[in-house]
């Protein structure tokens, strides 16, 4: 007994096999809006940077942002926040899982995309459910028990073995390859089978309310104030850890290209969703993108902005100033997001 889907979908290289990335692949497959492969970008292979020319990565940026994930931030000591745990991007110090697959997030994305689904944790049911889904032409999303950092898309079966495949691109080598993995029943913790297409249970307004909730959590959990306190403590005692704190500052702001994903989502939203009845939104989205660009500069130009080789005292002061700028930027972003929510509510 064997069957497999013609699942020739490239996943965005902006993120590993997180739930939003896998979900976007499944979504464009079911909606039949994926791009034929290989897909070129200039003279190189497209690697899913989030631009609107690639359906999977464009939808990935939207899903990742609407569920709140691309607004998450580390604490400066690398400890995951309560909000990260809620959304599903929990991790050990210094290494975010990127998984993003709690019930809180999974239910939102299925509801936002407009599909019924079933979560199955009884391993005895996996084979029957996978076979039925694949035979009906629908992939199955799987949370892997053997890999704490990834989901998988089951695209076929061969006897008792489940088949998972997707396309990976290495733009540096200008190479694209199909990655196929065989999974046993024991390697899977949970599967999500996809039901009928329905009217979305969550809207753009719900998505922006999630973003607002995540950004507000950075203030509620005192990410920025605690970071300033840590810097002051180091300066008062020993500067030995300041370079490490500076490195953590960069990682906190970079967050695996979260800024880029957030900005790309705002650019893709008007092209993916009909917002003609809200003519004010594109300008507000662009204002948000300009604020996000201010955040990105700290992530990718730390040495130039903070001053490579400066004294520990000067470096610490510049770090504190940068955190202050970030706080102000987020307060401005919250003002714009509140305007977006008000428009979507019809106010």
FIPA-554818 format. One record per residue: y, x, z of N, C-alpha, C in turn; residue in one letter; residue number from 1. Coordinates in steps of 0.05 Angstrom, whole numbers, padded with zeros to 5 digits. Layout:
N
> Y X Z Y X Z Y X Z A NUM
...
This chain:
347
> -00024 00017 00000 00000 00000 00000 00025 00018 00000 X 1
> 00041 00015 -00021 00064 00033 -00025 00086 00018 -00040 X 2
> 00111 00023 -00031 00133 00012 -00045 00158 00027 -00037 X 3
> 00177 00030 -00055 00202 00044 -00048 00225 00033 -00065 X 4
> 00249 00034 -00054 00273 00025 -00068 00285 00048 -00084 X 5
> 00300 00041 -00105 00314 00061 -00120 00341 00065 -00106 X 6
> 00340 00079 -00084 00363 00082 -00066 00377 00108 -00072 X 7
> 00392 00109 -00094 00406 00133 -00102 00435 00133 -00092 X 8
> 00438 00136 -00066 00464 00133 -00053 00471 00160 -00040 X 9
> 00495 00170 -00045 00505 00194 -00032 00519 00185 -00006 X 10
> 00514 00200 00015 00527 00195 00041 00552 00213 00042 X 11
> 00572 00204 00056 00597 00220 00059 00591 00245 00075 X 12
> 00601 00267 00065 00598 00293 00079 00618 00296 00102 X 13
> 00635 00276 00106 00654 00277 00128 00640 00273 00155 X 14
> 00616 00263 00155 00602 00257 00180 00572 00260 00174 X 15
> 00557 00266 00195 00528 00267 00192 00517 00239 00190 X 16
> 00492 00236 00196 00479 00210 00193 00485 00192 00217 X 17
> 00511 00186 00220 00519 00167 00241 00512 00139 00232 X 18
> 00514 00120 00250 00509 00092 00242 00529 00083 00221 X 19
> 00555 00087 00224 00574 00078 00203 00569 00090 00176 X 20
> 00561 00116 00175 00555 00129 00149 00530 00117 00136 X 21
> 00509 00114 00152 00485 00101 00141 00490 00072 00133 X 22
> 00505 00058 00150 00511 00030 00145 00527 00027 00119 X 23
> 00546 00045 00114 00561 00044 00089 00543 00048 00065 X 24
> 00524 00066 00067 00505 00069 00045 00489 00045 00040 X 25
> 00479 00032 00061 00464 00007 00057 00482 -00015 00046 X 26
> 00507 -00017 00056 00525 -00038 00047 00531 -00036 00017 X 27
> 00538 -00012 00007 00544 -00010 -00021 00520 -00015 -00039 X 28
> 00496 -00009 -00028 00471 -00014 -00042 00467 -00045 -00044 X 29
> 00470 -00059 -00022 00465 -00088 -00022 00486 -00102 -00039 X 30
> 00511 -00092 -00039 00533 -00104 -00054 00533 -00095 -00084 X 31
> 00516 -00075 -00090 00514 -00065 -00117 00541 -00054 -00127 X 32
> 00554 -00038 -00110 00580 -00026 -00117 00579 00004 -00114 X 33
> 00555 00015 -00114 00553 00044 -00111 00557 00058 -00138 X 34
> 00563 00084 -00137 00568 00099 -00161 00543 00114 -00171 X 35
> 00541 00116 -00197 00518 00130 -00209 00520 00160 -00202 X 36
> 00498 00172 -00197 00497 00201 -00191 00484 00216 -00214 X 37
> 00492 00242 -00218 00512 00257 -00202 00540 00248 -00209 X 38
> 00557 00250 -00189 00585 00242 -00193 00603 00267 -00189 X 39
> 00620 00272 -00209 00636 00296 -00208 00664 00290 -00197 X 40
> 00676 00311 -00185 00704 00310 -00176 00717 00335 -00187 X 41
> 00733 00331 -00208 00743 00355 -00222 00720 00369 -00235 X 42
> 00716 00394 -00229 00694 00410 -00241 00671 00413 -00221 X 43
> 00673 00400 -00198 00652 00402 -00178 00640 00375 -00172 X 44
> 00619 00376 -00157 00605 00351 -00149 00622 00337 -00127 X 45
> 00624 00311 -00130 00637 00295 -00109 00621 00297 -00083 X 46
> 00634 00301 -00060 00619 00303 -00035 00627 00281 -00015 X 47
> 00640 00260 -00025 00645 00238 -00007 00667 00243 00013 X 48
> 00691 00251 00002 00713 00258 00020 00728 00234 00031 X 49
> 00721 00210 00023 00734 00186 00033 00754 00174 00014 X 50
> 00757 00186 -00010 00776 00175 -00030 00764 00150 -00042 X 51
> 00781 00134 -00054 00773 00108 -00065 00755 00110 -00089 X 52
> 00753 00134 -00101 00736 00137 -00125 00707 00137 -00119 X 53
> 00699 00140 -00093 00671 00139 -00085 00667 00116 -00066 X 54
> 00652 00096 -00075 00649 00071 -00060 00637 00075 -00032 X 55
> 00617 00091 -00030 00604 00095 -00004 00622 00108 00016 X 56
> 00635 00130 00009 00652 00144 00028 00678 00128 00034 X 57
> 00688 00113 00014 00711 00096 00020 00704 00075 00040 X 58
> 00681 00062 00037 00673 00041 00057 00666 00054 00083 X 59
> 00655 00078 00083 00649 00092 00108 00674 00096 00124 X 60
> 00696 00105 00111 00721 00110 00126 00731 00084 00139 X 61
> 00728 00062 00124 00737 00036 00135 00720 00027 00158 X 62
> 00693 00029 00155 00675 00020 00177 00679 00038 00201 X 63
> 00681 00064 00197 00684 00083 00219 00710 00078 00234 X 64
> 00731 00070 00220 00757 00066 00232 00759 00038 00245 X 65
> 00748 00018 00232 00750 -00009 00243 00734 -00012 00269 X 66
> 00712 00003 00272 00697 00001 00297 00709 00018 00319 X 67
> 00730 00033 00312 00745 00049 00332 00737 00078 00334 X 68
> 00716 00086 00320 00705 00113 00324 00725 00135 00315 X 69
> 00739 00130 00293 00757 00152 00283 00782 00154 00300 X 70
> 00785 00138 00321 00808 00141 00339 00800 00154 00365 X 71
> 00774 00161 00368 00764 00173 00393 00774 00202 00396 X 72
> 00776 00210 00421 00783 00238 00427 00767 00249 00450 X 73
> 00762 00275 00449 00750 00289 00471 00770 00291 00494 X 74
> 00759 00295 00518 00776 00306 00539 00778 00336 00534 X 75
> 00798 00349 00545 00802 00377 00539 00781 00395 00552 X 76
> 00766 00384 00572 00744 00399 00583 00718 00393 00569 X 77
> 00719 00377 00548 00695 00372 00532 00677 00349 00542 X 78
> 00685 00337 00564 00669 00315 00575 00675 00289 00559 X 79
> 00654 00275 00552 00658 00250 00537 00672 00229 00554 X 80
> 00687 00213 00540 00702 00191 00554 00684 00166 00557 X 81
> 00693 00148 00574 00679 00123 00577 00680 00107 00550 X 82
> 00703 00109 00536 00705 00095 00510 00685 00106 00490 X 83
> 00681 00133 00490 00662 00145 00472 00634 00135 00477 X 84
> 00627 00131 00503 00601 00121 00510 00598 00092 00501 X 85
> 00620 00076 00504 00618 00048 00495 00614 00045 00465 X 86
> 00628 00061 00450 00626 00060 00421 00600 00074 00411 X 87
> 00591 00094 00426 00566 00107 00419 00569 00135 00409 X 88
> 00592 00148 00415 00595 00176 00407 00594 00193 00431 X 89
> 00576 00187 00449 00573 00202 00474 00560 00229 00468 X 90
> 00563 00249 00485 00552 00275 00480 00553 00292 00504 X 91
> 00541 00316 00501 00543 00336 00521 00569 00351 00517 X 92
> 00576 00368 00535 00601 00383 00533 00601 00400 00507 X 93
> 00623 00397 00492 00626 00413 00468 00611 00405 00444 X 94
> 00596 00384 00445 00580 00376 00422 00578 00346 00420 X 95
> 00594 00334 00403 00593 00305 00400 00570 00298 00383 X 96
> 00556 00276 00390 00533 00268 00374 00540 00258 00347 X 97
> 00563 00244 00345 00570 00232 00320 00554 00207 00313 X 98
> 00536 00199 00331 00516 00179 00325 00529 00151 00323 X 99
> 00545 00144 00342 00560 00119 00341 00543 00095 00335 X 100
> 00524 00090 00353 00505 00068 00348 00497 00051 00371 X 101
> 00516 00045 00389 00510 00026 00411 00511 -00003 00400 X 102
> 00500 -00021 00416 00501 -00049 00408 00530 -00058 00403 X 103
> 00549 -00047 00418 00577 -00054 00415 00587 -00049 00387 X 104
> 00578 -00026 00376 00587 -00018 00349 00570 -00031 00327 X 105
> 00544 -00031 00331 00526 -00042 00311 00532 -00072 00305 X 106
> 00536 -00087 00327 00541 -00116 00323 00568 -00120 00309 X 107
> 00588 -00103 00316 00614 -00106 00303 00612 -00101 00273 X 108
> 00599 -00079 00265 00598 -00072 00237 00582 -00092 00220 X 109
> 00560 -00102 00230 00546 -00124 00216 00563 -00148 00214 X 110
> 00577 -00155 00236 00595 -00178 00235 00619 -00174 00218 X 111
> 00630 -00150 00217 00653 -00144 00200 00645 -00145 00170 X 112
> 00622 -00134 00164 00613 -00134 00136 00603 -00161 00127 X 113
> 00595 -00178 00146 00585 -00205 00139 00556 -00206 00132 X 114
> 00539 -00195 00149 00510 -00196 00146 00496 -00203 00172 X 115
> 00476 -00220 00170 00459 -00224 00193 00441 -00200 00196 X 116
> 00431 -00196 00220 00413 -00173 00225 00395 -00179 00249 X 117
> 00374 -00164 00251 00356 -00166 00274 00350 -00138 00285 X 118
> 00354 -00135 00311 00348 -00110 00324 00319 -00112 00335 X 119
> 00303 -00092 00328 00275 -00092 00337 00268 -00066 00351 X 120
> 00258 -00069 00376 00251 -00045 00392 00221 -00043 00397 X 121
> 00206 -00064 00390 00177 -00064 00394 00164 -00049 00371 X 122
> 00154 -00025 00378 00143 -00007 00357 00119 -00020 00342 X 123
> 00106 -00039 00355 00083 -00052 00342 00092 -00069 00319 X 124
> 00118 -00076 00319 00129 -00093 00297 00141 -00077 00274 X 125
> 00145 -00052 00278 00160 -00036 00258 00148 -00038 00230 X 126
> 00122 -00033 00228 00110 -00031 00201 00113 -00058 00187 X 127
> 00106 -00080 00200 00107 -00106 00187 00135 -00113 00178 X 128
> 00155 -00107 00195 00183 -00113 00189 00193 -00095 00166 X 129
> 00186 -00070 00167 00195 -00052 00145 00183 -00060 00119 X 130
> 00158 -00065 00118 00145 -00074 00093 00158 -00099 00082 X 131
> 00162 -00119 00099 00174 -00144 00090 00202 -00139 00079 X 132
> 00217 -00122 00093 00245 -00117 00084 00246 -00102 00057 X 133
> 00230 -00081 00055 00230 -00065 00031 00220 -00082 00008 X 134
> 00199 -00098 00012 00189 -00116 -00009 00209 -00136 -00018 X 135
> 00228 -00143 00000 00249 -00162 -00008 00273 -00148 -00019 X 136
> 00272 -00122 -00022 00294 -00107 -00035 00315 -00097 -00016 X 137
> 00310 -00097 00010 00331 -00089 00030 00322 -00065 00046 X 138
> 00339 -00044 00047 00333 -00021 00064 00333 -00029 00093 X 139
> 00324 -00011 00110 00323 -00016 00139 00337 00008 00153 X 140
> 00355 00001 00171 00368 00022 00187 00351 00029 00211 X 141
> 00348 00055 00217 00331 00063 00239 00346 00083 00258 X 142
> 00343 00078 00283 00353 00096 00304 00329 00114 00311 X 143
> 00332 00140 00306 00309 00158 00309 00305 00166 00339 X 144
> 00280 00166 00347 00273 00174 00374 00272 00204 00377 X 145
> 00268 00218 00355 00263 00247 00355 00288 00263 00349 X 146
> 00310 00249 00342 00335 00263 00335 00358 00249 00348 X 147
> 00369 00261 00369 00390 00248 00384 00416 00246 00369 X 148
> 00417 00259 00346 00443 00259 00332 00444 00244 00306 X 149
> 00423 00228 00300 00425 00215 00274 00409 00188 00272 X 150
> 00419 00172 00254 00405 00148 00245 00392 00156 00218 X 151
> 00377 00137 00208 00364 00141 00182 00363 00115 00167 X 152
> 00362 00116 00141 00358 00092 00124 00330 00093 00113 X 153
> 00313 00074 00120 00286 00072 00110 00288 00058 00083 X 154
> 00278 00072 00063 00280 00062 00035 00253 00057 00022 X 155
> 00232 00061 00037 00206 00055 00026 00184 00060 00047 X 156
> 00159 00055 00039 00136 00060 00056 00112 00068 00039 X 157
> 00094 00083 00051 00070 00092 00038 00048 00091 00060 X 158
> 00033 00070 00060 00014 00066 00082 00028 00063 00108 X 159
> 00021 00081 00127 00034 00080 00153 00058 00098 00155 X 160
> 00066 00110 00133 00089 00128 00133 00114 00113 00122 X 161
> 00137 00117 00135 00162 00106 00125 00177 00128 00110 X 162
> 00190 00121 00089 00204 00140 00072 00234 00135 00075 X 163
> 00249 00157 00079 00278 00156 00081 00290 00175 00061 X 164
> 00310 00167 00045 00322 00185 00026 00352 00179 00023 X 165
> 00367 00200 00017 00395 00198 00010 00402 00224 -00005 X 166
> 00426 00224 -00017 00435 00248 -00031 00455 00263 -00015 X 167
> 00452 00290 -00015 00469 00308 00000 00483 00327 -00021 X 168
> 00509 00332 -00017 00523 00349 -00035 00534 00373 -00021 X 169
> 00530 00397 -00032 00542 00421 -00023 00563 00429 -00044 X 170
> 00588 00422 -00039 00608 00427 -00060 00614 00456 -00064 X 171
> 00610 00473 -00043 00614 00501 -00047 00595 00513 -00067 X 172
> 00570 00503 -00067 00550 00512 -00086 00549 00495 -00110 X 173
> 00566 00474 -00111 00567 00455 -00133 00539 00444 -00138 X 174
> 00526 00435 -00116 00498 00427 -00117 00494 00400 -00103 X 175
> 00478 00383 -00115 00472 00358 -00103 00441 00355 -00103 X 176
> 00430 00346 -00080 00401 00344 -00078 00394 00318 -00064 X 177
> 00371 00308 -00071 00360 00284 -00058 00344 00293 -00034 X 178
> 00351 00284 -00011 00337 00291 00013 00318 00268 00020 X 179
> 00292 00274 00020 00272 00254 00027 00257 00262 00052 X 180
> 00254 00244 00071 00241 00249 00096 00219 00228 00101 X 181
> 00196 00237 00110 00175 00219 00118 00176 00215 00148 X 182
> 00175 00190 00157 00177 00184 00185 00152 00169 00194 X 183
> 00143 00176 00217 00121 00161 00229 00132 00140 00248 X 184
> 00115 00121 00256 00124 00100 00274 00135 00112 00300 X 185
> 00122 00133 00310 00130 00145 00335 00157 00159 00335 X 186
> 00167 00165 00311 00192 00179 00308 00216 00160 00309 X 187
> 00211 00134 00311 00232 00114 00310 00234 00099 00336 X 188
> 00258 00096 00346 00263 00082 00371 00270 00052 00366 X 189
> 00287 00047 00346 00297 00020 00340 00300 00017 00310 X 190
> 00295 -00007 00300 00302 -00012 00272 00320 -00037 00271 X 191
> 00336 -00037 00250 00354 -00060 00245 00348 -00070 00217 X 192
> 00337 -00095 00216 00331 -00107 00190 00355 -00125 00182 X 193
> 00360 -00127 00157 00384 -00141 00147 00376 -00168 00136 X 194
> 00391 -00189 00145 00386 -00216 00137 00405 -00226 00115 X 195
> 00412 -00251 00117 00429 -00263 00097 00458 -00254 00098 X 196
> 00471 -00255 00075 00500 -00250 00075 00514 -00275 00085 X 197
> 00533 -00272 00104 00547 -00294 00116 00577 -00289 00117 X 198
> 00592 -00308 00125 00621 -00304 00129 00624 -00284 00151 X 199
> 00642 -00264 00147 00646 -00244 00168 00653 -00257 00195 X 200
> 00641 -00246 00217 00647 -00255 00244 00671 -00241 00255 X 201
> 00677 -00217 00244 00700 -00202 00253 00718 -00196 00229 X 202
> 00744 -00195 00234 00764 -00193 00213 00779 -00167 00215 X 203
> 00798 -00163 00197 00815 -00139 00199 00831 -00139 00225 X 204
> 00839 -00162 00234 00853 -00164 00260 00835 -00153 00283 X 205
> 00810 -00161 00282 00791 -00151 00303 00788 -00121 00301 X 206
> 00788 -00111 00276 00786 -00082 00273 00810 -00067 00285 X 207
> 00834 -00077 00279 00858 -00064 00290 00860 -00068 00320 X 208
> 00849 -00089 00330 00848 -00092 00360 00829 -00072 00372 X 209
> 00808 -00065 00358 00790 -00044 00368 00804 -00017 00367 X 210
> 00818 -00012 00346 00833 00014 00344 00852 00015 00367 X 211
> 00867 -00006 00372 00886 -00007 00394 00873 -00002 00421 X 212
> 00850 -00014 00425 00835 -00011 00449 00827 00018 00454 X 213
> 00818 00032 00432 00810 00060 00434 00833 00078 00440 X 214
> 00855 00074 00426 00879 00091 00431 00890 00087 00459 X 215
> 00891 00061 00468 00901 00056 00495 00883 00069 00516 X 216
> 00857 00072 00509 00838 00085 00528 00845 00114 00533 X 217
> 00857 00127 00513 00865 00155 00517 00886 00158 00539 X 218
> 00902 00137 00542 00922 00137 00564 00909 00127 00590 X 219
> 00892 00106 00588 00879 00096 00612 00861 00117 00625 X 220
> 00847 00133 00608 00830 00153 00619 00844 00180 00623 X 221
> 00870 00180 00618 00888 00203 00624 00879 00228 00610 X 222
> 00871 00225 00585 00863 00249 00569 00886 00269 00567 X 223
> 00909 00259 00560 00932 00277 00555 00943 00288 00581 X 224
> 00946 00272 00601 00957 00281 00627 00938 00301 00640 X 225
> 00912 00295 00639 00892 00314 00651 00892 00340 00636 X 226
> 00896 00339 00610 00898 00364 00595 00921 00381 00604 X 227
> 00944 00369 00608 00967 00384 00618 00962 00395 00645 X 228
> 00949 00380 00663 00942 00389 00690 00924 00414 00688 X 229
> 00905 00413 00670 00886 00436 00667 00901 00461 00659 X 230
> 00919 00458 00640 00935 00481 00630 00951 00492 00653 X 231
> 00965 00475 00668 00981 00485 00690 00965 00499 00712 X 232
> 00940 00488 00716 00923 00501 00736 00914 00529 00727 X 233
> 00908 00531 00701 00900 00557 00690 00923 00577 00692 X 234
> 00947 00568 00685 00971 00585 00685 00977 00594 00714 X 235
> 00972 00577 00733 00978 00583 00761 00958 00603 00773 X 236
> 00934 00604 00762 00913 00620 00774 00905 00644 00757 X 237
> 00896 00638 00733 00887 00659 00715 00889 00649 00687 X 238
> 00898 00667 00669 00901 00659 00641 00875 00665 00625 X 239
> 00854 00673 00639 00829 00681 00624 00818 00658 00608 X 240
> 00821 00633 00617 00809 00610 00603 00828 00597 00583 X 241
> 00851 00608 00580 00871 00594 00564 00863 00593 00534 X 242
> 00851 00615 00525 00842 00615 00497 00820 00595 00492 X 243
> 00803 00592 00512 00782 00572 00510 00794 00544 00510 X 244
> 00814 00540 00527 00827 00514 00527 00842 00509 00501 X 245
> 00853 00530 00489 00866 00526 00463 00845 00519 00442 X 246
> 00822 00531 00443 00800 00524 00424 00792 00495 00428 X 247
> 00790 00487 00453 00783 00459 00460 00804 00440 00450 X 248
> 00829 00448 00452 00851 00432 00442 00848 00427 00412 X 249
> 00841 00448 00397 00837 00444 00368 00813 00426 00363 X 250
> 00791 00429 00377 00768 00412 00373 00774 00383 00380 X 251
> 00790 00379 00401 00797 00352 00409 00813 00338 00387 X 252
> 00831 00352 00375 00847 00340 00354 00832 00338 00327 X 253
> 00814 00356 00322 00799 00355 00297 00778 00333 00298 X 254
> 00762 00333 00319 00742 00311 00322 00727 00305 00297 X 255
> 00716 00327 00285 00699 00323 00261 00713 00307 00239 X 256
> 00737 00314 00233 00753 00302 00212 00761 00273 00218 X 257
> 00762 00266 00244 00770 00238 00251 00797 00231 00240 X 258
> 00816 00249 00241 00843 00243 00231 00842 00237 00201 X 259
> 00827 00253 00187 00825 00248 00158 00811 00221 00152 X 260
> 00791 00215 00167 00776 00190 00163 00795 00166 00168 X 261
> 00810 00167 00190 00829 00146 00197 00849 00142 00175 X 262
> 00861 00164 00166 00882 00163 00146 00870 00152 00119 X 263
> 00846 00161 00112 00834 00152 00087 00828 00122 00088 X 264
> 00819 00113 00111 00813 00084 00114 00838 00067 00109 X 265
> 00861 00076 00119 00885 00061 00115 00893 00060 00086 X 266
> 00887 00081 00071 00892 00082 00042 00873 00064 00027 X 267
> 00848 00063 00037 00827 00048 00023 00828 00018 00028 X 268
> 00838 00010 00052 00837 -00018 00059 00849 -00037 00038 X 269
> 00873 -00031 00028 00885 -00050 00008 00868 -00052 -00018 X 270
> 00852 -00031 -00023 00836 -00031 -00048 00809 -00045 -00044 X 271
> 00800 -00046 -00019 00774 -00058 -00013 00777 -00087 -00005 X 272
> 00798 -00094 00010 00801 -00121 00021 00826 -00134 00009 X 273
> 00825 -00159 00005 00847 -00174 -00006 00868 -00179 00016 X 274
> 00890 -00164 00013 00912 -00168 00033 00938 -00176 00019 X 275
> 00935 -00188 -00004 00959 -00197 -00019 00976 -00217 -00003 X 276
> 00963 -00232 00014 00978 -00252 00030 00993 -00238 00053 X 277
> 00990 -00212 00056 01004 -00197 00077 01019 -00174 00063 X 278
> 01041 -00180 00049 01055 -00159 00034 01067 -00137 00051 X 279
> 01070 -00142 00077 01082 -00122 00095 01062 -00100 00103 X 280
> 01036 -00105 00100 01016 -00086 00110 01016 -00059 00097 X 281
> 01017 -00057 00070 01016 -00030 00058 01037 -00011 00069 X 282
> 01061 -00021 00074 01082 -00003 00085 01076 00005 00113 X 283
> 01065 -00013 00129 01057 -00007 00156 01034 00013 00157 X 284
> 01015 00009 00138 00993 00029 00136 01003 00056 00129 X 285
> 01023 00058 00112 01034 00084 00104 01049 00096 00128 X 286
> 01062 00080 00144 01076 00091 00168 01055 00102 00187 X 287
> 01032 00089 00190 01011 00099 00207 01000 00125 00196 X 288
> 00997 00127 00170 00986 00151 00157 01005 00175 00162 X 289
> 01031 00170 00162 01050 00192 00168 01047 00201 00196 X 290
> 01042 00183 00215 01038 00191 00243 01012 00207 00246 X 291
> 00991 00198 00232 00966 00212 00233 00969 00240 00222 X 292
> 00986 00244 00201 00991 00270 00190 01002 00289 00211 X 293
> 01018 00278 00230 01029 00294 00251 01006 00304 00270 X 294
> 00986 00287 00274 00964 00295 00290 00947 00316 00276 X 295
> 00943 00313 00250 00927 00331 00234 00938 00359 00235 X 296
> 00964 00362 00235 00976 00389 00234 00967 00406 00258 X 297
> 00964 00393 00281 00955 00407 00305 00926 00415 00303 X 298
> 00910 00399 00289 00882 00405 00286 00877 00428 00268 X 299
> 00892 00430 00246 00886 00450 00225 00905 00473 00224 X 300
> 00927 00473 00240 00946 00495 00239 00953 00504 00267 X 301
> 00933 00506 00284 00938 00512 00312 00952 00539 00315 X 302
> 00942 00560 00302 00953 00586 00306 00982 00588 00298 X 303
> 00989 00575 00275 01016 00576 00265 01035 00560 00284 X 304
> 01026 00538 00294 01043 00520 00310 01045 00531 00339 X 305
> 01023 00539 00350 01023 00548 00378 01029 00577 00381 X 306
> 01026 00592 00359 01033 00621 00361 01010 00638 00368 X 307
> 00995 00648 00348 00973 00666 00354 00984 00692 00365 X 308
> 00972 00702 00386 00980 00727 00398 01003 00725 00417 X 309
> 01012 00701 00423 01034 00698 00442 01023 00703 00470 X 310
> 01041 00707 00489 01032 00711 00517 01019 00686 00528 X 311
> 01001 00689 00548 00988 00665 00559 01008 00644 00569 X 312
> 01030 00653 00581 01050 00634 00591 01063 00618 00568 X 313
> 01070 00633 00547 01083 00619 00524 01062 00601 00510 X 314
> 01038 00611 00508 01017 00595 00495 01012 00569 00510 X 315
> 01011 00572 00537 01007 00548 00553 01030 00528 00551 X 316
> 01055 00538 00550 01078 00520 00547 01077 00505 00520 X 317
> 01069 00520 00499 01068 00508 00473 01045 00487 00472 X 318
> 01023 00492 00486 01002 00472 00487 01012 00447 00501 X 319
> 01026 00450 00523 01037 00427 00537 01056 00412 00520 X 320
> 01073 00426 00505 01092 00413 00488 01078 00397 00466 X 321
> 01057 00409 00455 01041 00396 00434 01029 00371 00444 X 322
> 01017 00372 00468 01005 00348 00479 01026 00326 00483 X 323
> 01050 00334 00492 01071 00315 00495 01078 00301 00468 X 324
> 01079 00317 00447 01084 00306 00420 01063 00287 00412 X 325
> 01038 00293 00418 01015 00276 00411 01017 00249 00425 X 326
> 01024 00250 00451 01027 00226 00466 01049 00208 00454 X 327
> 01071 00220 00447 01093 00205 00434 01084 00193 00408 X 328
> 01069 00209 00392 01059 00199 00367 01041 00175 00370 X 329
> 01024 00175 00390 01006 00153 00395 01021 00128 00404 X 330
> 01041 00132 00420 01058 00109 00429 01071 00096 00405 X 331
> 01081 00112 00386 01092 00101 00361 01071 00087 00344 X 332
> 01047 00099 00344 01026 00086 00329 01018 00059 00340 X 333
> 01018 00058 00367 01012 00032 00380 01032 00011 00373 X 334
> 01057 00019 00371 01078 00000 00363 01072 -00011 00335 X 335
> 01064 00006 00316 01059 -00002 00289 01034 -00019 00288 X 336
> 01013 -00011 00303 00988 -00027 00304 00993 -00055 00315 X 337
> 01010 -00057 00335 01017 -00083 00346 01031 -00100 00325 X 338
> 01047 -00088 00308 01059 -00103 00286 01038 -00112 00266 X 339
> 01019 -00095 00260 00997 -00102 00242 00981 -00126 00253 X 340
> 00975 -00124 00278 00959 -00146 00291 00976 -00172 00290 X 341
> 01001 -00170 00296 01019 -00194 00296 01019 -00207 00268 X 342
> 01021 -00191 00247 01021 -00201 00220 00994 -00215 00213 X 343
> 00973 -00202 00221 00946 -00214 00216 00941 -00239 00232 X 344
> 00955 -00242 00254 00953 -00267 00270 00971 -00288 00259 X 345
> 00988 -00281 00240 01007 -00301 00229 01032 -00304 00244 X 346
> 01038 -00284 00261 01063 -00286 00277 01087 -00276 00261 X 347
